[in-house]
């Protein structure tokens, strides 16, 4: 896990559903809408692998 300049831990294995830039990135990456990404995060949690699997399936 990497750290930010402020010394905080940064976890790239998770999707922060409340962070618009993360939702936009994931939506563009998967070719879906931002709403679909937010719904997937609510449904399966914030694990990036689970969200991507839900969006594909």
C-alpha contacts under 8 A as a table, 3 or more apart, distances in Angstrom:
res1	aa1	res2	aa2	distance
1	X	9	X	6.68
1	X	10	X	6.23
1	X	11	X	6.04
1	X	12	X	7.77
2	X	9	X	6.03
2	X	10	X	5.45
2	X	11	X	7.24
3	X	6	X	7.69
3	X	7	X	5.47
3	X	8	X	5.27
3	X	9	X	4.47
3	X	10	X	5.32
4	X	7	X	5.20
4	X	8	X	5.36
4	X	9	X	6.45
4	X	10	X	6.44
5	X	8	X	7.43
11	X	14	X	6.11
12	X	15	X	7.47
12	X	48	X	7.92
13	X	47	X	6.10
13	X	48	X	5.34
13	X	49	X	7.40
14	X	46	X	5.25
14	X	47	X	4.58
14	X	48	X	4.81
15	X	22	X	6.47
15	X	23	X	7.31
15	X	41	X	7.49
15	X	46	X	5.03
15	X	47	X	6.27
15	X	48	X	5.51
15	X	51	X	7.98
16	X	19	X	5.45
16	X	22	X	6.33
16	X	23	X	7.29
16	X	46	X	6.52
17	X	20	X	7.35
17	X	22	X	7.23
17	X	23	X	6.13
17	X	37	X	7.85
17	X	38	X	5.80
17	X	41	X	6.33
17	X	46	X	7.21
18	X	23	X	7.79
19	X	22	X	5.49
19	X	23	X	6.39
20	X	23	X	5.11
20	X	24	X	6.01
21	X	24	X	5.08
21	X	25	X	6.08
22	X	25	X	5.09
22	X	26	X	6.20
23	X	26	X	5.26
23	X	27	X	6.04
23	X	34	X	5.96
23	X	37	X	6.40
23	X	38	X	7.08
24	X	27	X	5.09
24	X	28	X	6.11
24	X	34	X	6.02
25	X	28	X	5.28
25	X	29	X	6.04
26	X	29	X	4.99
26	X	30	X	6.09
26	X	37	X	7.10
27	X	30	X	5.31
27	X	31	X	5.69
27	X	32	X	4.95
27	X	33	X	5.51
27	X	34	X	5.42
27	X	36	X	7.80
27	X	37	X	6.16
28	X	31	X	5.02
28	X	32	X	6.55
28	X	33	X	7.75
30	X	52	X	7.45
30	X	55	X	7.43
30	X	56	X	7.90
32	X	36	X	6.49
32	X	37	X	7.35
32	X	55	X	7.93
33	X	36	X	5.30
33	X	37	X	6.68
34	X	37	X	5.16
34	X	38	X	6.30
35	X	38	X	5.09
35	X	39	X	6.09
36	X	39	X	5.04
36	X	40	X	6.12
36	X	55	X	7.62
37	X	40	X	5.05
37	X	41	X	6.24
37	X	51	X	7.38
37	X	55	X	7.39
38	X	41	X	5.10
38	X	42	X	6.29
39	X	42	X	5.12
39	X	43	X	6.08
40	X	43	X	4.94
40	X	44	X	5.96
40	X	45	X	7.45
40	X	51	X	5.63
40	X	54	X	6.43
40	X	55	X	6.87
41	X	44	X	5.56
41	X	45	X	4.82
41	X	46	X	5.22
41	X	47	X	7.89
41	X	51	X	6.05
42	X	45	X	5.70
42	X	46	X	7.72
44	X	47	X	7.71
44	X	50	X	6.37
44	X	51	X	6.46
44	X	54	X	7.59
45	X	50	X	7.43
45	X	51	X	7.29
46	X	50	X	7.59
46	X	51	X	6.83
47	X	50	X	5.33
47	X	51	X	6.17
48	X	51	X	5.13
48	X	52	X	6.08
49	X	52	X	5.25
49	X	53	X	6.10
50	X	53	X	5.05
50	X	54	X	6.09
51	X	54	X	5.13
51	X	55	X	6.20
52	X	55	X	5.10
52	X	56	X	6.20
53	X	56	X	5.19
53	X	57	X	6.02
54	X	57	X	5.18
